[in-house]
Amino acid sequence: MEICRASIESCNQTACPVCSSVLLALAKGTGEVLESENFTITEYGIEIKAKKLGGVREWM
């Protein structure tokens, strides 16, 4: 959280280690390619809005 709070003003959804790890875990768990739409820091943590783009069959 401190890493994100320190750079939230300049965050343009570039892959930071924290958000990348979360998105990778979600992609591996769902078996789908994800596209990040929005990152926000709320009072309870980091909120990442992402949408599913499909699985291996759609992208191969």
DABEL-V597425 format. One record per pair of residues at least 24 apart in sequence whose ideal C-beta (glycine too) atoms are under 10 Angstrom apart, sorted by sequence separation. I is the first residue (numbers start at 1). J is the second residue. If there is no record, write none. Layout:
# DABEL-V597425
i:j
I:J
I:J
This chain:
# DABEL-V597425
i:j
13:37
22:46
26:50
31:55
32:56
13:38
14:39
23:48
27:52
30:55
31:56
33:58
13:39
22:48
26:52
27:53
32:58
33:59
12:39
19:46
23:50
32:59
11:39
18:46
22:50
11:40
19:48
11:41
16:46
18:48
8:39
19:50
8:40
8:41
4:39
13:48
4:40
5:41
4:41
8:46
1:41
4:45
5:46
4:46
1:45
1:46
